[in-house]
Amino acid sequence: MKRSILFLLLFLTCACARAQYNAYNSFNRMMIVSWERGSDGYYHRIENKMVDEVFGVMKNYAYDKKARNLYVLTPNANVMITLEKDYAKVVKKNKMIPQLKGEDLNKAIETQTEALDNRFQLLNEQWRKHIEDSIAKARADSIERVREHERQLAARRKAALMYRNTHNWRMVPTDNVDLYCTDCEKTFSDDSTFCIGMRNDSLYFITTVEGDLDESYLKMHVASIPEELKDKSNFMYHCDIFRDSLSVDTLDYAGAMGYINYEAFNNYVSRMKNKAPYGFFEKWSWGNEYSMVTFDFTYTNLNAKTIKYITVFFKITNDVGDVDCTGHFIGTGPLKQYETASWDWDSSTYFTSGDSSKMKITRVVLTWMNGKKQAIPDNYLWFNEDED
């Protein structure tokens, strides 16, 4: 189950506009033209460079459905990405991405490349002027002040790069500030929170819900970012460093939340049904005050058939294992699939000795609405809680 949910999260992250493209979702990633800053401070033009990953996509401007090539712009490159088949199907359905071919496609590539070249040529010109101004300032002011400023900038860039390399963008530091989910109306407070993204001052995050039969499932939530959290330096720094990953304009977070929660809960129910195809005991307890046996239990039906009667056979023993009493109780339905019901006997015709200390449920027989009976095999007899 964890593997399927992780795959789903990867899919939601990678299929959007600013997502990361790598070997998981594409065959080839070629930078048609890229501008990379050299040690001299100028941007240098590079053509037809193959890369392992593509980050920070700003725009999808064309898609060649025959070749499954997606053309995107990053802050410094015009990139062609040959998509893996499943991801190509998703992109093909995106009406916001123009589907081009032939001369129209070539013209679009040339237009975007020309705009990219113009922008970085302007940046190079600005850098040249910056160098000249810096030299003039250094002559008129303190050279050491300029060097110190450059050292500070380099230190901040180095710190930011180290932070990116040592932190998972999804694990957002929330410093135990309360996050109130408007969808499930619950409050969560943790040191850090596994986040899917941010949209309109709201945080979309995932928690683990502990369910029945020792099973758990993932649940996605949405919460408005509290003002208290906005004052936390750790939170704001993380959001600034990973802004490209946390803020994806083209991803439908509300739709993703509905899909994740539906699939995760269905998977959880399926695993419970595999464990307990006939249902399970939520809880049960017994007593023998004044030697009379009392009994109660709560049962959940996971089977598609409706239960008419549920017969619970028991055995009561003392501390050395001597059998003091045996018998059964019959709970009357109907109990439909996924319904839970309780039965309580505060008196019975069963009596036991004063040294009785333990009751064991020895057998459970279900009677369906058509009169047919089903004895639950021992390996399918599940108790969500131990005896009270």
C-alpha positions as CSV (number, residue, x, y, z in Angstrom):
1,M,0.0,0.0,0.0
2,K,2.8,2.4,0.9
3,R,4.4,1.8,-2.5
4,S,1.2,2.6,-4.4
5,I,0.6,5.8,-2.4
6,L,4.2,6.9,-2.9
7,F,3.9,6.3,-6.6
8,L,0.7,8.3,-6.6
9,L,2.4,11.2,-4.9
10,L,5.3,11.1,-7.4
11,F,2.8,11.1,-10.2
12,L,0.9,14.1,-8.9
13,T,4.2,16.0,-8.3
14,C,5.8,15.2,-11.7
15,A,2.8,15.6,-13.9
16,C,2.4,19.3,-13.2
17,A,3.9,22.4,-14.8
18,R,6.8,23.1,-12.4
19,A,7.4,19.5,-11.6
20,Q,10.7,17.6,-11.8
21,Y,11.3,15.5,-14.9
22,N,13.6,12.6,-14.6
23,A,14.0,8.9,-15.6
24,Y,10.8,8.1,-13.7
25,N,8.6,9.9,-16.2
26,S,10.6,10.6,-19.3
27,F,13.1,8.9,-21.6
28,N,15.2,11.9,-22.8
29,R,15.7,15.4,-21.5
30,M,17.6,17.7,-23.9
31,M,18.2,21.4,-23.4
32,I,17.8,22.8,-26.9
33,V,19.4,26.0,-25.7
34,S,20.5,26.8,-22.1
35,W,22.3,29.6,-20.5
36,E,24.7,28.8,-17.6
37,R,26.6,31.2,-15.5
38,G,30.3,30.8,-15.6
39,S,33.0,31.7,-13.0
40,D,33.4,35.0,-14.7
41,G,29.8,35.9,-13.9
42,Y,28.6,35.9,-17.5
43,Y,25.9,33.6,-18.9
44,H,27.2,31.3,-21.6
45,R,25.0,29.7,-24.3
46,I,25.0,25.9,-24.6
47,E,23.1,23.9,-27.3
48,N,21.7,20.4,-27.4
49,K,22.8,19.3,-23.9
50,M,21.4,16.1,-22.4
51,V,20.5,16.2,-18.7
52,D,19.4,13.8,-16.1
53,E,16.7,16.0,-14.5
54,V,14.7,19.1,-15.3
55,F,13.7,21.4,-12.4
56,G,11.7,24.6,-12.1
57,V,9.6,24.4,-15.2
58,M,8.0,27.8,-15.8
59,K,5.9,27.2,-18.9
60,N,4.8,24.3,-21.2
61,Y,4.6,26.0,-24.6
62,A,4.2,23.1,-27.0
63,Y,3.6,19.3,-27.2
64,D,4.3,17.0,-30.2
65,K,1.9,14.1,-29.5
66,K,3.4,11.9,-32.2
67,A,6.9,12.0,-30.8
68,R,5.6,12.4,-27.2
69,N,7.9,15.5,-26.9
70,L,7.0,18.2,-24.4
71,Y,8.6,21.6,-24.9
72,V,9.1,23.6,-21.7
73,L,10.9,26.7,-20.5
74,T,12.9,26.8,-17.3
75,P,14.4,30.0,-15.9
76,N,17.6,29.4,-18.0
77,A,16.7,26.8,-20.7
78,N,14.5,25.8,-23.6
79,V,14.0,22.1,-23.1
80,M,12.6,19.1,-25.1
81,I,11.4,16.2,-22.9
82,T,10.4,12.9,-24.4
83,L,7.7,11.6,-22.0
84,E,7.1,8.1,-20.7
85,K,3.9,6.7,-22.1
86,D,1.7,7.1,-19.1
87,Y,2.8,10.7,-18.5
88,A,2.3,11.5,-22.2
89,K,-1.4,10.5,-21.8
90,V,-1.8,13.1,-19.0
91,V,-0.1,15.9,-21.0
92,K,-2.0,15.1,-24.1
93,K,-5.3,15.8,-22.3
94,N,-4.1,19.1,-21.0
95,K,-5.9,21.7,-23.2
96,M,-3.7,24.5,-21.9
97,I,-0.6,23.1,-23.7
98,P,-0.7,23.8,-27.5
99,Q,-0.2,20.6,-29.6
100,L,2.0,21.6,-32.5
101,K,3.9,20.0,-35.3
102,G,5.9,20.8,-38.4
103,E,6.6,24.4,-39.2
104,D,4.4,25.6,-36.4
105,L,6.4,23.6,-33.9
106,N,9.7,24.9,-35.3
107,K,8.5,28.4,-35.2
108,A,7.4,28.1,-31.6
109,I,10.9,26.7,-30.7
110,E,12.6,29.5,-32.5
111,T,10.4,32.1,-30.9
112,Q,11.1,30.8,-27.3
113,T,14.8,30.4,-28.0
114,E,15.0,34.0,-29.4
115,A,13.2,35.4,-26.3
116,L,15.5,33.3,-24.0
117,D,18.6,34.6,-25.9
118,N,17.5,38.2,-25.7
119,R,16.9,37.9,-21.9
120,F,20.3,36.5,-21.1
121,Q,22.1,38.8,-23.5
122,L,20.5,41.6,-21.6
123,L,21.5,40.0,-18.3
124,N,25.1,39.8,-19.6
125,E,25.0,43.4,-20.6
126,Q,23.7,44.3,-17.1
127,W,26.4,42.2,-15.6
128,R,29.0,44.0,-17.6
129,K,27.7,47.3,-16.4
130,H,27.5,46.0,-12.9
131,I,31.2,45.1,-13.1
132,E,32.1,48.5,-14.4
133,D,30.0,50.2,-11.7
134,S,31.5,47.9,-9.0
135,I,35.0,48.9,-10.1
136,A,34.1,52.5,-10.0
137,K,32.6,52.1,-6.6
138,A,35.6,50.2,-5.3
139,R,37.8,53.0,-6.4
140,A,35.6,55.6,-4.8
141,D,34.7,53.5,-1.7
142,S,36.2,50.6,0.2
143,I,37.3,47.6,-1.8
144,E,37.0,45.5,1.3
145,R,33.3,46.5,1.7
146,V,32.6,45.2,-1.8
147,R,34.5,42.0,-1.0
148,E,32.6,41.5,2.2
149,H,29.3,42.0,0.4
150,E,30.2,39.4,-2.1
151,R,31.2,37.0,0.6
152,Q,27.9,37.4,2.3
153,L,26.0,36.8,-0.9
154,A,28.1,33.7,-1.6
155,A,27.5,32.5,1.9
156,R,23.8,32.9,1.6
157,R,23.8,31.1,-1.8
158,K,25.9,28.3,-0.3
159,A,23.6,28.0,2.7
160,A,20.6,27.9,0.4
161,L,22.2,25.2,-1.7
162,M,23.2,23.1,1.3
163,Y,19.7,23.4,2.7
164,R,18.2,22.2,-0.6
165,N,20.6,19.3,-0.6
166,T,20.0,18.2,2.9
167,H,16.2,18.7,3.3
168,N,13.1,17.1,1.8
169,W,10.9,19.9,0.4
170,R,7.8,17.9,1.4
171,M,8.8,17.9,5.1
172,V,7.8,21.5,6.0
173,P,8.8,22.7,9.5
174,T,5.6,23.7,11.3
175,D,7.0,24.1,14.9
176,N,3.9,22.4,16.5
177,V,1.6,25.2,15.4
178,D,-2.0,24.0,15.1
179,L,-3.2,23.3,11.6
180,Y,-7.0,23.0,11.3
181,C,-8.2,21.0,8.4
182,T,-11.4,22.5,7.0
183,D,-12.3,19.2,5.2
184,C,-12.2,16.8,8.1
185,E,-12.6,19.5,10.9
186,K,-9.6,18.2,12.9
187,T,-6.6,19.9,14.2
188,F,-3.0,18.7,13.7
189,S,0.1,19.8,15.5
190,D,3.6,18.5,14.7
191,D,7.2,19.6,14.5
192,S,7.1,19.0,10.8
193,T,4.4,18.2,8.3
194,F,4.5,16.1,5.1
195,C,3.2,18.6,2.5
196,I,2.0,18.2,-1.0
197,G,2.0,22.0,-1.8
198,M,0.6,25.4,-1.1
199,R,-2.1,27.4,-2.8
200,N,-3.9,30.6,-1.9
201,D,-2.4,30.8,1.5
202,S,-3.5,27.2,2.2
203,L,-1.3,24.2,3.1
204,Y,-2.1,20.8,1.7
205,F,-0.6,18.0,3.8
206,I,-0.8,14.3,4.5
207,T,-1.1,12.4,7.8
208,T,-1.3,8.7,8.7
209,V,-4.6,7.5,10.2
210,E,-4.5,4.5,12.5
211,G,-7.4,2.2,11.5
212,D,-8.9,-1.1,12.5
213,L,-7.1,-4.5,12.5
214,D,-3.6,-2.9,12.9
215,E,-4.0,-1.2,9.5
216,S,-3.4,2.4,8.7
217,Y,-3.9,4.7,5.7
218,L,-2.8,8.1,4.4
219,K,-5.2,11.0,4.4
220,M,-4.7,14.4,2.7
221,H,-5.8,17.6,4.4
222,V,-6.1,21.3,3.7
223,A,-5.5,24.1,6.3
224,S,-5.2,27.9,6.1
225,I,-1.7,28.9,7.1
226,P,-2.0,30.5,10.6
227,E,-0.4,33.9,11.2
228,E,1.6,32.3,14.0
229,L,3.2,30.0,11.5
230,K,4.0,32.8,9.1
231,D,6.1,34.4,11.9
232,K,8.2,31.2,12.2
233,S,11.6,31.8,10.6
234,N,12.1,28.0,9.9
235,F,8.8,27.8,8.1
236,M,9.4,31.0,6.0
237,Y,12.9,30.0,5.0
238,H,11.9,26.5,3.9
239,C,9.0,27.9,1.8
240,D,11.4,30.5,0.2
241,I,14.1,27.9,-0.6
242,F,11.5,25.4,-2.0
243,R,9.0,27.8,-3.5
244,D,9.2,26.2,-7.0
245,S,8.3,22.8,-5.6
246,L,5.7,23.9,-3.0
247,S,3.8,26.3,-5.2
248,V,2.6,24.7,-8.4
249,D,0.0,26.8,-10.3
250,T,-1.2,24.0,-12.6
251,L,-1.9,21.3,-10.0
252,D,-5.5,20.8,-8.9
253,Y,-4.8,20.3,-5.2
254,A,-8.5,19.9,-4.3
255,G,-8.9,17.2,-7.0
256,A,-5.7,15.5,-5.9
257,M,-6.9,15.5,-2.3
258,G,-10.2,13.8,-3.3
259,Y,-8.4,11.2,-5.4
260,I,-5.7,10.4,-2.8
261,N,-8.2,10.1,0.0
262,Y,-10.6,7.9,-2.1
263,E,-7.8,5.5,-3.3
264,A,-6.1,5.4,0.1
265,F,-9.3,4.5,2.0
266,N,-10.4,2.0,-0.6
267,N,-7.0,0.3,-0.3
268,Y,-7.3,0.3,3.5
269,V,-10.8,-1.3,3.3
270,S,-9.5,-3.9,0.8
271,R,-6.7,-4.9,3.1
272,M,-9.1,-5.3,6.0
273,K,-11.5,-7.4,3.9
274,N,-8.5,-9.6,3.0
275,K,-7.8,-10.1,6.7
276,A,-11.4,-10.4,7.9
277,P,-13.7,-11.2,4.9
278,Y,-16.6,-12.0,7.3
279,G,-16.1,-9.0,9.6
280,F,-14.5,-8.5,13.0
281,F,-15.2,-7.8,16.6
282,E,-14.7,-4.1,17.4
283,K,-14.7,-5.1,21.2
284,W,-16.2,-7.5,23.6
285,S,-16.4,-8.1,27.3
286,W,-17.9,-10.4,29.9
287,G,-18.7,-10.6,33.6
288,N,-19.8,-13.1,36.3
289,E,-21.2,-11.0,39.1
290,Y,-23.2,-13.2,41.5
291,S,-22.0,-16.1,39.3
292,M,-24.3,-15.1,36.4
293,V,-22.6,-14.7,33.1
294,T,-23.0,-11.3,31.3
295,F,-21.7,-10.6,27.9
296,D,-21.5,-7.8,25.3
297,F,-19.8,-7.3,21.9
298,T,-19.7,-5.0,19.0
299,Y,-19.3,-6.4,15.5
300,T,-18.5,-4.9,12.0
301,N,-19.7,-6.7,8.9
302,L,-17.2,-6.5,6.0
303,N,-19.0,-9.1,3.8
304,A,-21.3,-8.2,1.0
305,K,-24.0,-10.5,2.5
306,T,-26.3,-9.2,5.2
307,I,-26.0,-11.0,8.6
308,K,-29.3,-12.2,10.0
309,Y,-27.9,-13.8,13.2
310,I,-24.4,-13.9,14.7
311,T,-23.9,-16.8,17.2
312,V,-20.9,-16.4,19.5
313,F,-19.8,-19.6,21.3
314,F,-17.7,-19.2,24.5
315,K,-15.8,-21.1,27.1
316,I,-15.1,-19.9,30.7
317,T,-12.1,-21.3,32.6
318,N,-10.4,-20.7,35.9
319,D,-6.7,-19.9,36.4
320,V,-5.5,-23.5,36.0
321,G,-7.6,-24.1,32.8
322,D,-10.5,-26.0,34.3
323,V,-13.7,-25.4,32.2
324,D,-16.4,-23.9,34.4
325,C,-19.0,-23.0,31.7
326,T,-19.7,-23.2,28.0
327,G,-22.5,-21.7,25.9
328,H,-23.4,-19.2,23.2
329,F,-25.1,-15.9,22.7
330,I,-27.1,-15.0,19.6
331,G,-27.1,-11.4,18.3
332,T,-30.0,-10.6,15.9
333,G,-29.5,-8.4,12.8
334,P,-29.9,-7.4,10.2
335,L,-26.3,-6.2,9.8
336,K,-25.4,-5.0,6.3
337,Q,-21.9,-4.7,4.8
338,Y,-19.8,-2.0,6.5
339,E,-22.3,-1.5,9.3
340,T,-21.5,-1.9,13.0
341,A,-23.8,-3.0,15.7
342,S,-23.6,-3.9,19.4
343,W,-25.4,-6.5,21.6
344,D,-25.5,-6.6,25.4
345,W,-26.7,-9.3,27.8
346,D,-26.8,-8.0,31.4
347,S,-28.3,-11.3,32.4
348,S,-28.3,-14.9,31.1
349,T,-29.2,-18.5,31.9
350,Y,-25.5,-19.2,32.3
351,F,-23.8,-19.5,35.7
352,T,-20.3,-20.1,36.6
353,S,-18.2,-20.7,39.8
354,G,-16.5,-17.9,41.7
355,D,-13.0,-18.9,40.6
356,S,-13.8,-18.3,36.9
357,S,-11.2,-15.8,35.5
358,K,-11.1,-16.1,31.7
359,M,-13.6,-16.3,28.9
360,K,-12.6,-17.4,25.4
361,I,-14.6,-17.0,22.2
362,T,-14.3,-20.5,20.7
363,R,-16.4,-20.2,17.6
364,V,-18.5,-17.7,15.6
365,V,-21.3,-18.7,13.2
366,L,-23.0,-16.2,10.9
367,T,-26.4,-16.8,9.5
368,W,-27.2,-15.0,6.3
369,M,-30.6,-13.6,5.4
370,N,-31.2,-16.6,3.1
371,G,-30.8,-18.9,6.1
372,K,-27.4,-20.3,5.1
373,K,-24.8,-20.5,7.8
374,Q,-21.1,-19.7,7.7
375,A,-18.7,-20.7,10.5
376,I,-15.8,-18.2,10.5
377,P,-12.5,-20.1,10.2
378,D,-10.0,-19.4,13.0
379,N,-7.6,-17.6,10.6
380,Y,-10.4,-15.1,9.7
381,L,-11.6,-14.5,13.3
382,W,-10.3,-11.0,14.1
383,F,-10.6,-8.9,17.2
384,N,-9.9,-5.2,16.9
385,E,-9.5,-4.8,20.7
386,D,-8.6,-7.3,23.4
387,E,-11.2,-8.4,25.9
388,D,-12.2,-5.6,28.3
